[in-house]
Amino acid sequence: MPNRRGVLNRVLRGFAAGRALSSYGRSLAVISTMLLLASLAFAQATDTSKPQDQGTQKPSAGTAAVKKPADAVSLLDEKSIIFPDIAASNQPLSPSQKFELFVDNSISVHTILYIGVASAVSQADNSPTGYGQGWDAYGKRFGSGMARNASAEFFGTFLLSSAMHTDPRFFPDQNPTFGQAVGHSLKRIFITHRDSGGEVVDVPGLTGPLLAEGLANVYWPDRNRTVGDTFMRYGIDIAAQAGGNLLREYWPVLYRKISHSASSRKLREADVAGQ
């Protein structure tokens, strides 16, 4: 009898764990669906103008003033697939453009590379411990990292930025020194621009990652759902954002150098072919 009771208890515990896991999966699916529907409804209700590409948007009589003097920022000629949130125009974004930016940021090249490397580091450090080791564990870390980033982008880049009329893009300084680049990268964590011009505390940018980490506790391992773990992840998110901003600060210069080198090489090849 004791052995049978032990087996029965293990079966019941396994069944309860399976039901809990299934419940978390259903909860995550419901929350994701609700967020998507809310975002689409919000964009439809608030976007009264036809969306335009931020690199080709043209000013109109009702368009807000530029955020900075044209010679103070280093704008890209077109939207980057590496860093989609680097500004390619001084004109403000509509809610639908902010929604598009949220999607682009969530699947951008730098996001996938960063989360891939961060997941490998977490795997080596066995963090979170609830995922364990192996390729399945790495997949869980990578998937949860992508989900957390997408949630932060949804709340910060789209929903809160649209509601509070702030600009979620990054405006690099023109030819900064290293000290200026570091200062601007750190400042951008806390300060952003209004859609109407001028600077304001970046509440969406600071709140988005925190909401995302709170939401992550729905699918995070049970043993790692503490308040301390949540705020530790939030702190890492903010530190990673500061490092990413430093790369964004120099990306326009690097991009132009790469483009110039490629154009020069093509011209030389064309000259050789024509001789």
VOBA-1610 file (N, C-alpha, C; in pm, whole numbers, padded with zeros to 5 digits, always signed):
BEGIN
Met+00080-00122+00000Met+00000+00000+00000Met+00084+00128+00000Pro+00192+00133+00087Pro+00273+00256+00086Pro+00330+00287-00050Asn+00375+00179-00125Asn+00432+00204-00257Asn+00326+00257-00352Arg+00206+00198-00344Arg+00099+00244-00433Arg+00061+00387-00402Arg+00057+00420-00273Arg+00024+00558-00237Arg+00132+00655-00287Gly+00259+00612-00278Gly+00367+00697-00326Gly+00358+00722-00475Val+00329+00614-00551Val+00312+00629-00695Val+00194+00719-00727Leu+00083+00700-00654Leu-00036+00781-00677Leu-00008+00928-00648Asn+00067+00953-00540Asn+00100+01093-00507Asn+00187+01157-00614Arg+00284+01081-00669Arg+00370+01135-00775Arg+00289+01164-00902Val+00196+01074-00934Val+00111+01097-01051Val+00027+01221-01034Leu-00031+01237-00914Leu-00116+01353-00889Leu-00035+01482-00894Arg+00088+01478-00838Arg+00173+01597-00844Arg+00210+01631-00988Gly+00241+01531-01068Gly+00272+01554-01208Gly+00155+01611-01285Phe+00035+01558-01253Phe-00086+01608-01319Phe-00111+01754-01282Ala-00090+01785-01152Ala-00111+01923-01107Ala-00011+02017-01173Ala+00116+01972-01184Ala+00217+02056-01250Ala+00181+02077-01396Gly+00134+01972-01463Gly+00095+01985-01603Gly-00019+02082-01620Arg-00117+02075-01529Arg-00229+02169-01535Arg-00181+02311-01512Ala-00087+02330-01417Ala-00034+02465-01391Ala+00038+02519-01513Leu+00122+02434-01578Leu+00194+02477-01697Leu+00097+02511-01809Ser-00004+02427-01825Ser-00105+02455-01928Ser-00177+02585-01900Ser-00203+02610-01769Ser-00271+02734-01731Ser-00185+02855-01765Tyr-00053+02846-01738Tyr+00036+02956-01774Tyr+00038+02980-01924Gly+00039+02871-02002Gly+00038+02885-02147Gly-00089+02952-02196Arg-00203+02910-02140Arg-00330+02973-02180Arg-00332+03119-02140Ser-00281+03148-02019Ser-00280+03287-01973Ser-00195+03374-02065Leu-00077+03321-02102Leu+00012+03396-02192Leu-00054+03419-02327Ala-00122+03318-02380Ala-00189+03332-02509Ala-00300+03436-02502Val-00378+03433-02392Val-00487+03529-02376Val-00432+03671-02364Ile-00325+03688-02282Ile-00267+03820-02265Ile-00210+03873-02396Ser-00140+03787-02470Ser-00083+03829-02599Ser-00192+03870-02696Thr-00301+03794-02701Thr-00412+03827-02791Thr-00476+03959-02752Met-00495+03978-02621Met-00555+04103-02575Met-00467+04222-02607Leu-00334+04206-02590Leu-00243+04316-02621Leu-00246+04350-02769Leu-00249+04247-02854Leu-00252+04271-02998Leu-00380+04341-03039Leu-00494+04294-02988Leu-00622+04357-03021Leu-00628+04500-02970Ala-00576+04522-02848Ala-00577+04657-02792Ala-00491+04750-02875Ser-00374+04701-02919Ser-00284+04785-02998Ser-00344+04822-03132Leu-00408+04725-03199Leu-00471+04753-03327Leu-00586+04852-03312Ala-00665+04834-03206Ala-00777+04925-03183Ala-00728+05065-03150Phe-00620+05072-03071Phe-00565+05202-03034Phe-00510+05275-03155Ala-00438+05202-03239Ala-00382+05265-03358Ala-00492+05313-03452Gln-00597+05232-03466Gln-00707+05269-03555Gln-00781+05392-03503Ala-00794+05401-03370Ala-00872+05510-03312Ala-00794+05642-03309Thr-00664+05635-03294Thr-00585+05757-03275Thr-00515+05806-03400Asp-00497+05719-03498Asp-00423+05759-03618Asp-00520+05816-03721Thr-00526+05946-03731Thr-00619+06010-03824Thr-00554+06049-03955Ser-00425+06028-03965Ser-00355+06061-04088Ser-00303+05936-04154Lys-00277+05942-04284Lys-00225+05829-04358Lys-00080+05805-04321Pro-00043+05681-04283Pro+00096+05655-04243Pro+00193+05684-04357Gln+00307+05741-04319Gln+00412+05768-04416Gln+00542+05715-04362Asp+00631+05680-04450Asp+00762+05633-04407Asp+00839+05748-04346Gln+00906+05722-04229Gln+00971+05830-04158Gln+01087+05890-04237Gly+01138+05816-04334Gly+01247+05870-04413Gly+01199+05962-04523Thr+01068+05952-04561Thr+01017+06031-04672Thr+00902+06121-04631Gln+00866+06123-04500Gln+00754+06204-04456Gln+00781+06350-04482Lys+00683+06420-04534Lys+00699+06558-04570Lys+00630+06648-04469Pro+00687+06761-04436Pro+00626+06852-04339Pro+00502+06916-04396Ser+00409+06946-04308Ser+00288+07016-04346Ser+00266+07132-04250Ala+00158+07205-04272Ala+00133+07323-04190Ala+00112+07286-04044Gly+00052+07166-04018Gly+00024+07127-03881Gly+00130+07039-03820Thr+00241+07020-03887Thr+00346+06932-03837Thr+00424+07001-03726Ala+00459+06924-03623Ala+00531+06979-03509Ala+00671+07023-03549Ala+00727+07111-03467Ala+00862+07159-03493Ala+00963+07047-03473Val+01079+07064-03536Val+01184+06964-03521Val+01232+06963-03377Lys+01288+06847-03336Lys+01333+06833-03199Lys+01464+06904-03173Lys+01552+06898-03270Lys+01684+06959-03256Lys+01718+07032-03386Pro+01813+07126-03381Pro+01859+07187-03506Pro+01914+07081-03599Ala+01897+07102-03728Ala+01936+07001-03826Ala+02084+06968-03818Asp+02168+07065-03779Asp+02311+07039-03774Asp+02355+06979-03641Ala+02260+06954-03549Ala+02295+06901-03417Ala+02277+06751-03409Val+02206+06692-03505Val+02181+06549-03502Val+02234+06485-03630Ser+02258+06355-03620Ser+02308+06279-03734Ser+02199+06182-03778Leu+02116+06224-03872Leu+02004+06143-03917Leu+02049+06044-04024Leu+01986+05928-04024Leu+02013+05830-04129Leu+01938+05869-04256Asp+01991+05827-04370Asp+01924+05855-04498Asp+01800+05769-04515Glu+01797+05652-04452Glu+01682+05562-04457Glu+01680+05478-04330Lys+01566+05416-04302Lys+01553+05337-04180Lys+01651+05220-04183Ser+01716+05197-04070Ser+01815+05090-04059Ser+01747+04960-04018Ile+01792+04848-04077Ile+01742+04718-04035Ile+01820+04668-03912Ile+01935+04733-03884Ile+02013+04698-03765Ile+01953+04766-03643Phe+01936+04897-03651Phe+01876+04977-03544Phe+01758+05056-03602Pro+01641+04997-03610Pro+01526+05067-03671Pro+01484+05193-03597Asp+01522+05206-03469Asp+01477+05321-03391Asp+01569+05441-03402Ile+01675+05433-03484Ile+01755+05553-03511Ile+01677+05641-03608Ala+01661+05767-03573Ala+01576+05856-03651Ala+01632+05879-03791Ala+01541+05875-03889Ala+01575+05909-04027Ala+01502+06035-04070Ser+01430+06098-03977Ser+01356+06220-04005Ser+01333+06294-03874Asn+01321+06427-03881Asn+01290+06508-03764Asn+01139+06518-03740Gln+01059+06466-03831Gln+00915+06477-03819Gln+00862+06375-03717Pro+00757+06409-03642Pro+00703+06317-03541Pro+00637+06196-03605Leu+00627+06088-03530Leu+00564+05965-03577Leu+00417+05961-03538Ser+00336+05906-03626Ser+00196+05882-03595Ser+00186+05754-03511Pro+00071+05728-03446Pro+00056+05603-03370Pro+00081+05478-03453Ser+00036+05477-03578Ser+00060+05359-03662Ser+00208+05341-03693Gln+00282+05452-03706Gln+00426+05443-03729Gln+00498+05394-03604Lys+00448+05431-03486Lys+00505+05381-03361Lys+00477+05231-03346Phe+00359+05188-03392Phe+00329+05045-03389Phe+00424+04971-03484Glu+00447+05026-03602Glu+00541+04965-03696Glu+00682+04960-03639Leu+00721+05066-03566Leu+00853+05069-03505Leu+00866+04963-03396Phe+00758+04943-03320Phe+00758+04838-03218Phe+00781+04701-03281Val+00717+04674-03393Val+00735+04546-03463Val+00877+04534-03517Asp+00927+04642-03580Asp+01062+04639-03638Asp+01167+04618-03530Asn+01155+04688-03418Asn+01251+04673-03310Asn+01249+04531-03252Ser+01131+04470-03248Ser+01117+04338-03186Ser+01189+04230-03265Ile+01205+04249-03396Ile+01266+04146-03481Ile+01387+04199-03556Ser+01446+04308-03508Ser+01560+04367-03576Ser+01684+04279-03560Val+01783+04308-03643Val+01907+04229-03642Val+01977+04240-03507His+01987+04362-03454His+02059+04379-03328His+01987+04311-03213Thr+01853+04307-03218Thr+01776+04239-03112Thr+01803+04090-03112Ile+01798+04028-03230Ile+01820+03884-03240Ile+01963+03848-03199Leu+02062+03926-03245Leu+02200+03899-03209Leu+02223+03916-03060Tyr+02170+04025-03004Tyr+02191+04051-02861Tyr+02127+03942-02775Ile+02004+03906-02806Ile+01936+03805-02725Ile+02001+03668-02743Gly+02051+03640-02864Gly+02122+03514-02886Gly+02247+03504-02799Val+02326+03613-02794Val+02447+03614-02712Val+02411+03613-02563Ala+02313+03696-02525Ala+02272+03702-02384Ala+02219+03568-02335Ser+02149+03496-02421Ser+02098+03364-02383Ser+02211+03265-02363Ala+02315+03276-02446Ala+02431+03188-02431Ala+02504+03218-02300Val+02517+03347-02265Val+02581+03384-02138Val+02499+03334-02021Ser+02367+03349-02029Ser+02279+03300-01922Ser+02287+03149-01911Gln+02300+03080-02024Gln+02314+02935-02024Gln+02442+02894-01951Ala+02551+02965-01979Ala+02678+02934-01913Ala+02671+02962-01763Asp+02592+03063-01726Asp+02579+03101-01585Asp+02464+03025-01517Asn+02393+02942-01597Asn+02276+02868-01547Asn+02173+02962-01484Ser+02142+03067-01557Ser+02045+03166-01511Ser+01939+03189-01619Pro+01811+03178-01583Pro+01757+03137-01454Pro+01776+02987-01430Thr+01791+02951-01304Thr+01821+02811-01270Thr+01708+02717-01308Gly+01586+02770-01316Gly+01471+02685-01347Gly+01471+02627-01486Tyr+01551+02684-01578Tyr+01555+02634-01715Tyr+01652+02517-01732Gly+01751+02507-01645Gly+01847+02398-01655Gly+01945+02418-01769Gln+01993+02306-01828Gln+02094+02309-01932Gln+02047+02231-02055Gly+02124+02240-02164Gly+02090+02171-02287Gly+02030+02265-02390Trp+02011+02211-02511Trp+01958+02293-02620Trp+01814+02336-02594Asp+01735+02251-02530Asp+01598+02289-02495Asp+01599+02409-02400Ala+01691+02406-02305Ala+01700+02517-02210Ala+01743+02645-02280Tyr+01839+02633-02376Tyr+01880+02752-02450Tyr+01763+02808-02531Gly+01684+02719-02590Gly+01567+02763-02665Gly+01469+02838-02577Lys+01451+02790-02454Lys+01361+02858-02361Lys+01415+02996-02324Arg+01545+03004-02302Arg+01605+03133-02268Arg+01594+03232-02385Phe+01621+03181-02506Phe+01611+03269-02623Phe+01467+03312-02646Gly+01373+03219-02637Gly+01233+03252-02658Gly+01180+03350-02555Ser+01216+03328-02428Ser+01169+03420-02324Ser+01233+03557-02340Gly+01359+03560-02387Gly+01425+03688-02411Gly+01357+03767-02522Met+01321+03698-02630Met+01249+03765-02740Met+01112+03813-02694Ala+01044+03732-02612Ala+00912+03770-02563Ala+00920+03891-02471Arg+01019+03893-02383Arg+01036+04006-02291Arg+01069+04134-02368Asn+01155+04123-02470Asn+01189+04240-02550Asn+01068+04291-02627Ala+00991+04199-02686Ala+00872+04241-02761Ala+00771+04309-02670Ser+00755+04258-02547Ser+00662+04320-02452Ser+00710+04460-02416Ala+00840+04476-02391Ala+00895+04608-02357Ala+00875+04706-02473Glu+00896+04659-02596Glu+00876+04744-02713Glu+00729+04782-02729Phe+00640+04686-02703Phe+00496+04715-02716Phe+00454+04824-02620Phe+00492+04807-02492Phe+00452+04905-02392Phe+00524+05038-02410Gly+00657+05034-02430Gly+00734+05157-02434Gly+00732+05230-02567Thr+00755+05155-02676Thr+00766+05217-02808Thr+00631+05254-02866Phe+00529+05170-02842Phe+00399+05196-02904Phe+00295+05251-02806Leu+00252+05170-02710Leu+00133+05202-02632Leu+00151+05329-02549Leu+00252+05332-02463Leu+00271+05447-02375Leu+00319+05569-02452Ser+00406+05549-02552Ser+00453+05662-02632Ser+00339+05728-02709Ser+00246+05646-02759Ser+00131+05701-02830Ser+00038+05775-02734Ala+00016+05716-02617Ala-00074+05776-02520Ala-00017+05905-02461Met+00115+05910-02442Met+00178+06027-02378Met+00243+06121-02480His+00231+06087-02609His+00279+06173-02719His+00429+06203-02706Thr+00507+06096-02686Thr+00652+06108-02683Thr+00712+06035-02803Asp+00836+06069-02836Asp+00903+06011-02952Asp+00997+05900-02905Pro+00974+05775-02947Pro+01057+05664-02900Pro+01188+05646-02975Arg+01213+05729-03075Arg+01334+05711-03156Arg+01458+05768-03087Phe+01574+05727-03140Phe+01703+05775-03090Phe+01759+05874-03191Phe+01797+05993-03143Phe+01854+06096-03229Phe+02003+06111-03196Pro+02091+06051-03278Pro+02236+06059-03250Pro+02288+06203-03263Asp+02387+06236-03180Asp+02453+06366-03192Asp+02541+06368-03316Gln+02567+06488-03365Gln+02652+06506-03482Gln+02798+06512-03439Asn+02880+06415-03483Asn+03023+06411-03456Asn+03056+06429-03307Pro+03004+06342-03220Pro+03032+06358-03077Pro+03170+06305-03040Thr+03227+06361-02933Thr+03345+06299-02873Thr+03297+06176-02796Phe+03392+06093-02750Phe+03351+05973-02677Phe+03277+06009-02549Gly+03326+06113-02479Gly+03258+06156-02357Gly+03118+06206-02385Gln+03101+06283-02493Gln+02968+06332-02530Gln+02876+06217-02569Ala+02931+06117-02639Ala+02851+06003-02679Ala+02801+05924-02558Val+02890+05904-02461Val+02851+05834-02338Val+02744+05913-02263Gly+02765+06044-02252Gly+02668+06129-02183Gly+02531+06128-02249His+02531+06137-02382His+02404+06137-02455His+02336+06001-02446Ser+02413+05894-02449Ser+02356+05759-02438Ser+02288+05738-02304Leu+02351+05788-02197Leu+02292+05777-02064Leu+02172+05870-02047Lys+02184+05990-02102Lys+02073+06086-02093Lys+01948+06033-02161Arg+01967+05962-02273Arg+01852+05913-02349Arg+01774+05805-02273Ile+01834+05746-02170Ile+01761+05651-02086Ile+01649+05722-02011Phe+01675+05847-01970Phe+01582+05918-01883Phe+01507+06031-01952Ile+01561+06082-02061Ile+01502+06198-02128Ile+01474+06163-02274Thr+01357+06204-02323Thr+01322+06185-02464Thr+01259+06313-02515His+01202+06308-02635His+01139+06425-02695His+00988+06408-02702Arg+00918+06518-02690Arg+00774+06517-02715Arg+00750+06516-02866Asp+00633+06466-02905Asp+00596+06474-03046Asp+00586+06619-03092Ser+00548+06708-03000Ser+00531+06849-03035Ser+00659+06929-03022Gly+00769+06864-02981Gly+00896+06933-02964Gly+00929+06953-02817Gly+01056+06966-02787Gly+01099+06983-02649Gly+01127+06850-02582Glu+01196+06856-02469Glu+01236+06735-02398Glu+01143+06708-02280Val+01134+06580-02242Val+01048+06538-02133Val+01105+06409-02074Val+01072+06379-01950Val+01116+06254-01887Val+01060+06137-01966Asp+01145+06040-01994Asp+01105+05926-02077Asp+01031+05821-01993Val+00910+05854-01954Val+00829+05760-01875Val+00800+05631-01952Pro+00763+05639-02081Pro+00740+05513-02155Pro+00864+05425-02162Gly+00980+05485-02187Gly+01103+05408-02199Gly+01145+05343-02069Leu+01116+05408-01955Leu+01151+05354-01825Leu+01047+05254-01775Thr+00921+05278-01810Thr+00813+05193-01760Thr+00795+05066-01844Gly+00819+05077-01976Gly+00798+04962-02064Gly+00872+04837-02022Pro+01006+04845-01998Pro+01077+04724-01956Pro+01029+04668-01822Leu+00988+04757-01730Leu+00939+04710-01600Leu+00808+04633-01616Leu+00717+04684-01698Leu+00592+04612-01725Leu+00620+04479-01794Ala+00717+04479-01885Ala+00751+04356-01956Ala+00807+04251-01861Glu+00890+04292-01767Glu+00946+04195-01671Glu+00840+04145-01575Gly+00744+04230-01541Gly+00633+04183-01460Gly+00549+04081-01534Leu+00523+04107-01663Leu+00448+04014-01744Leu+00524+03883-01764Ala+00657+03891-01768Ala+00740+03771-01790Ala+00724+03670-01677Asn+00681+03714-01560Asn+00663+03621-01449Asn+00550+03522-01475Val+00470+03546-01578Val+00366+03450-01615Val+00430+03322-01670Tyr+00539+03336-01747Tyr+00602+03218-01809Tyr+00744+03193-01757Trp+00793+03272-01663Trp+00925+03253-01607Trp+00923+03132-01512Pro+01036+03062-01492Pro+01037+02948-01399Pro+00990+02987-01260Asp+00915+02897-01195Asp+00854+02926-01065Asp+00954+02980-00964Arg+01070+02918-00956Arg+01167+02954-00853Arg+01233+03089-00878Asn+01215+03146-00999Asn+01279+03272-01035Asn+01179+03386-01052Arg+01063+03374-00989Arg+00959+03477-01003Arg+00954+03574-00886Thr+01061+03587-00813Thr+01062+03674-00696Thr+01069+03821-00738Val+01035+03908-00643Val+01044+04052-00669Val+01188+04092-00698Gly+01281+04033-00623Gly+01423+04064-00644Gly+01470+04027-00784Asp+01429+03907-00831Asp+01467+03864-00966Asp+01407+03955-01072Thr+01283+03998-01049Thr+01217+04085-01147Thr+01291+04217-01161Phe+01328+04278-01049Phe+01398+04407-01055Phe+01542+04391-01101Met+01602+04274-01075Met+01736+04250-01128Met+01732+04244-01280Arg+01633+04175-01336Arg+01619+04170-01482Arg+01593+04310-01538Tyr+01512+04387-01467Tyr+01483+04524-01511Tyr+01611+04608-01513Gly+01694+04595-01410Gly+01821+04668-01407Gly+01912+04629-01522Ile+01916+04500-01554Ile+01997+04454-01667Ile+01943+04511-01798Asp+01811+04518-01809Asp+01749+04576-01930Asp+01793+04722-01949Ile+01792+04799-01841Ile+01829+04940-01850Ile+01977+04954-01886Ala+02063+04871-01824Ala+02206+04876-01855Ala+02232+04838-02001Ala+02161+04735-02049Ala+02177+04694-02189Ala+02130+04804-02284Gln+02026+04875-02245Gln+01976+04984-02329Gln+02080+05096-02338Ala+02149+05125-02228Ala+02254+05228-02230Ala+02367+05187-02323Gly+02407+05059-02317Gly+02511+05011-02409Gly+02466+05015-02553Gly+02340+04979-02577Gly+02286+04986-02713Gly+02281+05128-02765Asn+02250+05223-02677Asn+02247+05364-02719Asn+02384+05413-02764Leu+02489+05363-02699Leu+02624+05403-02739Leu+02655+05353-02880Leu+02610+05231-02912Leu+02626+05181-03049Leu+02543+05262-03147Arg+02423+05300-03108Arg+02337+05381-03194Arg+02399+05518-03220Glu+02471+05571-03122Glu+02533+05703-03135Glu+02636+05704-03247Tyr+02708+05594-03264Tyr+02813+05588-03366Tyr+02769+05517-03494Trp+02650+05457-03494Trp+02608+05381-03610Trp+02597+05467-03737Pro+02540+05589-03734Pro+02533+05668-03858Pro+02669+05693-03921Val+02771+05721-03839Val+02905+05744-03891Val+02961+05616-03953Leu+02945+05504-03880Leu+02994+05376-03931Leu+02922+05336-04058Tyr+02792+05358-04061Tyr+02712+05321-04179Tyr+02756+05400-04302Arg+02781+05530-04283Arg+02823+05612-04398Arg+02961+05572-04447Lys+03049+05534-04355Lys+03182+05489-04396Lys+03172+05359-04476Ile+03087+05266-04429Ile+03069+05140-04501Ile+03008+05166-04639Ser+02906+05253-04643Ser+02841+05284-04771Ser+02936+05353-04866His+03019+05444-04813His+03115+05515-04897His+03219+05419-04954Ser+03266+05326-04870Ser+03365+05228-04916Ser+03306+05139-05025Ala+03180+05097-05006Ala+03116+05012-05106Ala+03096+05087-05237Ser+03055+05216-05228Ser+03035+05296-05349Ser+03167+05318-05423Ser+03273+05345-05346Ser+03404+05366-05408Ser+03452+05240-05478Arg+03429+05125-05416Arg+03471+04999-05477Arg+03395+04973-05606Lys+03267+05002-05607Lys+03188+04982-05728Lys+03234+05074-05840Leu+03269+05198-05803Leu+03318+05293-05905Leu+03450+05244-05965Arg+03540+05195-05879Arg+03668+05143-05930Arg+03646+05023-06021Glu+03553+04934-05981Glu+03524+04817-06066Glu+03465+04860-06199Ala+03379+04964-06194Ala+03320+05012-06319Ala+03426+05074-06410Asp+03522+05147-06350Asp+03629+05206-06430Asp+03717+05099-06494Val+03747+04994-06417Val+03829+04885-06471Val+03756+04814-06583Ala+03625+04791-06565Ala+03546+04722-06667Ala+03535+04804-06794Gly+03535+04939-06780Gly+03521+05026-06895Gly+03649+05045-06974Gln+03763+05006-06914Gln+03890+05023-06984Gln+03918+04911-07083
//
